């Protein structure tokens, strides 16, 4: 995990309004401000739901996602969550605090 990204807190971008629609193992999220729709895995959707409630560091987010999805907080999950957070930040859904 990149040291800077791990130490930062991440949150939904200010004023972001998201609408979720879930099926068995996939969720789509509509970002009202941009008009963009994003397809996410269950882990990705859980990341956004958790960040909508409170800002979190990446290690805290990984632990919360692991607990919510009942999966181990291993290196693969950590890498996946970090990649997702940086990708969604690049698309304007998340911001670093």
C-alpha positions in Angstrom: 0.0 0.0 0.0 1.4 3.4 -0.9 2.4 5.1 2.3 0.7 8.5 1.4 -2.5 6.8 0.4 -2.5 4.6 3.5 -2.1 7.5 5.9 -4.7 9.7 4.3 -8.4 9.6 5.1 -10.8 9.0 2.2 -14.4 10.2 1.9 -17.1 10.8 -0.6 -16.4 14.0 -2.6 -18.2 17.0 -1.1 -21.8 17.1 -2.1 -21.7 13.7 -3.9 -25.1 12.1 -4.2 -24.9 8.4 -5.0 -27.8 6.0 -5.9 -27.1 2.2 -5.5 -28.8 -0.7 -7.2 -27.6 -4.2 -6.4 -28.1 -7.6 -7.8 -26.6 -11.0 -6.7 -22.9 -10.1 -6.9 -22.8 -6.7 -8.7 -23.9 -3.2 -7.8 -24.2 -0.2 -10.1 -23.8 3.3 -8.6 -25.2 6.4 -10.2 -23.3 9.6 -9.4 -25.9 12.3 -9.7 -23.5 15.2 -10.1 -21.6 13.7 -13.1 -24.4 11.6 -14.5 -22.0 8.6 -14.6 -22.9 5.1 -13.7 -20.3 2.8 -12.3 -20.4 -1.1 -12.1 -18.9 -2.3 -8.9 -18.2 -5.7 -7.2 -19.7 -6.4 -3.8 -16.4 -5.3 -2.2 -16.4 -2.0 -4.2 -20.0 -1.2 -3.3 -19.3 -1.9 0.4 -16.3 0.5 0.2 -18.5 3.3 -1.1 -21.2 2.6 1.4 -18.7 2.7 4.3 -17.1 5.9 3.0 -20.6 7.5 2.7 -20.9 7.1 6.5 -17.5 8.5 7.6 -14.0 9.2 6.3 -11.6 6.3 6.8 -8.0 5.5 6.2 -7.2 2.6 3.8 -6.3 0.2 6.6 -9.5 1.0 8.4 -11.5 0.7 5.2 -9.9 -2.7 4.5 -10.8 -4.0 8.0 -14.4 -2.7 7.7 -14.9 -4.2 4.3 -13.4 -7.5 5.4 -15.8 -7.7 8.4 -18.8 -6.6 6.4 -18.2 -9.1 3.5 -16.9 -11.8 5.8 -13.6 -12.2 4.0 -10.0 -12.1 5.2 -8.3 -8.7 5.4 -5.3 -10.1 3.4 -2.9 -8.5 0.9 -5.1 -9.2 -2.0 -8.1 -7.3 -0.4 -5.8 -4.5 0.6 -4.5 -4.1 -3.0 -8.0 -4.3 -4.4 -9.4 -1.7 -2.0 -6.4 0.7 -2.6 -6.8 0.4 -6.4 -10.5 1.0 -6.2 -10.2 4.0 -3.9 -7.6 5.6 -6.2 -9.7 4.9 -9.3 -12.8 6.4 -7.8 -10.9 9.4 -6.6 -9.7 9.9 -10.1 -13.3 9.8 -11.3 -14.4 12.4 -8.7 -16.4 10.2 -6.4 -13.9 10.2 -3.5 -11.5 12.7 -2.1 -8.4 12.5 0.0 -8.6 14.4 3.3 
